Amino acid sequence: MAEKEVWEINLTRPAEKVYDKAFSDIRQRLDDCFENLEQNPLYGNNIKALTGKLKGLYRYRIGDWRVIYRLKREQHLVEIIAILPRGDAYK
């Protein structure tokens, strides 16, 4: 059976700042999110392709938090653009 390719996760500076300041329980959930995205950033219960002005981006839901990301398919890269509370995620 062929081995699945693993996607690389890259946090932008703003996303990295939020991650660094997050409480340990949220940080653990973010780590789990990143592990899931490494395996498959396109499909899952918490993943949704965004529409409208955010078309081309995806979101991963972690409780009341949202991880907004884009895929760079050629580089097999998941670029985490933002980690936001749900109320701020779509502004």
Secondary structure, 3 states (H helix, E strand, C coil): CCCCCCCEEEECHHHHHHHHHCCHHHHHHHHHHHHHHHHCCCCCCCEEECCHHHCCCEEEEECCEEEEEEEEHHHCEEEEEEEEEHHHHCC
